[in-house]
Amino acid sequence: MPDKKPSLSIKNWSQDDQPREKLRDKGKLALSDAELLAILIGSGNRNESALDLCKRILASVNNNLNQLGKLSLKQLTTFNGIGEAKAITILAAMELGRRRRGEEAAKQTKITSSTAVFELMQPIIGELPHEEFWIIYLNNSNKIIQKQQLSKGGITGTLVDVRLVLKTALECGAVGIILAHNHPSGTLKPSESDRLITQKLKKAGQSLDIKVLDHLIVTEKAYFSFADNNSL
């Protein structure tokens, strides 16, 4: 196989235009998404520099990093110049970014708004292809005691065990709970079953002085709050 064309190699660019050197000299904020991605993959193919290849990959997902993070190993390796090793590097970087966002949200242990709940739960369930139902347990200062996945199901819905929710709340000393589940379809409209389970948990918790403070439907970019919409 012939060598890559010298003009396409990042090494032959002006030093000011080389992504690694640009990051070193000007800082990470000076780089575009494509330049950061080019640092990860290191090289392109016979006809494209690493940067041009990365621009093409990003263009395929409308320059949306969330969509890039959803690409599978198989999808990434369809791009000429992206082998398994480079694809794995991209996937690892995307996952680190997702986990970092989750950790930053978790630092805010006191829930003060529905937005805070969304920031906490979106990295966990917002981009899943299946539905998951989670419970956030709070003390009397609205600080998080723990969060727990209650059920994991297909795209058609999950089964919620009310007894398990209340048992856990009593065990950890929670006085309030927030429900959260995702809609893989992207719709924010609560289903009849969403409303029923909210009311069922609310009614069951009343006798134990455990309040259902909110129920969030989470999607990739937005959420619906039962409390904000007076639906509790």
Buried (B, 14 or more C-beta within 10 A) or exposed (E): EEEBEEEBBBEEBEEEEBBBBBBEEEEEEEBBBBBBBBBBBEBBBEEBBBBBBBBBBBEBBEBEBBBBBBBEEEBBBEBEBBEEEBBEBBBEBBEEBBEEBBEEBBEEBEBEEBEBBBBBBBBBBBBBEEBBBBBBBBBEEBEBBEBEEBBBBEEEBBEBEBEEBBEBBEEEEBBBBBBBBBBBEEEBEBEEEBBEBBBBBBEBBEEEEBBBBBBBBBBBEEBBBBBBEEBB
